[in-house]
Amino acid sequence: MNVVTDLLERFPAARPALLELTAEGERRVWHFGELIAQSAGLSGAFAARGVGRGDVVMTLCASRLEWVLAMLACWRMGAVAMPCSTQLRAGDLAARCAATNPSLCVGEADLLGALPAGVEAMDMADVERVLDEDLDQETPVEAIDLDASDPALVIFTSGTTGAARPALHGQGYIPGQSLQAEHWLGAGPDDLVWCTAAPGWSKSSRNVFLAPWLRGAAAMVHDARFDASERLEICRREGVSVLCQAPTEYRMLAKRTEVGPLPEMRRMVAAGEALGTEVGAHFRERTGLAIADGYGQTETGQITGWRPGEDPVAGSMGTPLPGIETRIAEDGELQVLASSVPTFFLGYLDEDGGPRLLDGGWWATGDYVSAREDGALVYEGRSDDVISSSGYRIGPAEVESALGSHPAVAEAAAIGVTDPERGQIVKAYVVLREGAPGEELARALITHARAESAPYKAPRRIEFIDELPKTATGKVRRVALRERESGGD
């Protein structure tokens, strides 16, 4: 298998594939023939810089053409793509490089300076020169035949006790997206699909361009931060017909804009956190469309969703996609039969062997659910301390590490607290080593955390505390802090 020969080359070269809206306000339509040629040229440049089959290529750029080309170039030559969020800071990047040993990073010039020493890089100007037909170009690498188990993609997922973990997917992950592309995303040949997830997140790697193309649709990328005032205007102007967003984005649109009819829109989907009932009802009333919620993980890909033709019930994440087997354990945890999931990961790079499965080959998701009478699942919460904020999954240990590097902090513990727009926000309980508690120090600690790690991980609220609750073995009891926050004993 190879994404170039099996997917891109099945379309006429002149067929529109990608609509790019740049940070400078330019609009450009790219055709399949152009994407094939340019990603082939980029593969030659990768090879000239020592990248070979199985080597990791990191990307550090926003939703733009160069990101798409870098991903395609990797998959053409059998390299492993590792897209990273542009919000990552030097410490985050150092940890990712230590875990994966990338041969090359393709990124925006102002971000590459945060890379650890020794990582070779190409900035956007380098990519432009590589693709300039008036200049000498390296010979493209032939699209090679790959097995489903050959490594293709690394996505980092947050953990509860340490740094983010590198989840490795095989080449089979790419065609495996056909299942959710048909039965959840629901795009067709005449659609323009906009998945707003930024590079570095699981949903972007599968739904920004892969899933649309697997259904014969065109995709759109937009190099800009979320702006509620322009999001729906862009949808109307460009004729977006399938919209894939995080629930937080739908909530912000409902609260901050006047949601109205979207003449070209025929399907809206959401995943990444619980959608809830209020925002779904708001969009149904204002647009006539229901939001089709769904559920998946970085490790598994999409597992459930409301399918095209069904009438989604607000507050539910739908039923398992065709062929995927799930069960609910006695304690309410959702478990998935790994062999039934075409996009199940190969394992974490930071441990030996494949995924740790329960007897019978079941994967414990760590998420609690309940089932409605019609079989649709309702998300109830996490079984661990992972915080879900605005679609980001944040490991509390990363927050605590950033705060702990401040000289005034003796200890810190982070939890998620309910927020009407973001689902949850990060709150930190801080034990001071020095200094007086107060608003000024709290603001300084938040600023420090934003500088030490990706801004989305930083706490939005800080409460100073004399002592953190701990177990007999000295581990912080975050559950006790959550009970404190909710007013429990």
Secondary structure, DSSP 8 states (H G I E B T S, - for coil): --HHHHTGGGS-TTSEEEEEE-TTS-EEEEEHHHHHHHHHHHHHHHHHTT--TT-EEEEE--SSHHHHHHHHHHHHHT-EEEE--TT--HHHHHHHHHHH--SEEEE-HHHHTTS-TT--EE-HHHHHHHT-TTS------------TTSEEEEEEE--SSSS-EEEEEETTHHHHTHHHIIIII---TT-EEEE---TTSHHHHHHTTHHHHHTT-EEEEE-S---HHHHHHHHHHHT--EEEE-HHHHHHHHHHS-----TT--EEEE-SS---SHHHHHHHHHHS--EEEEEEETTTEEEEE--TTS---TT---EE-TT--EEE-TTSEEEEEGGG-TT---EETTSSSS---BTTTEEEEEEEEEE-TTS-EEEEEESS--EEETTEEE-HHHHHHHHHTSTTEEEEEEEEEEETTTEEEEEEEEEESSS--SHHHHHHHHHHHHHHS-GGGS-SEEEE-S---B-TTS-B-HHHHHHHHHT--
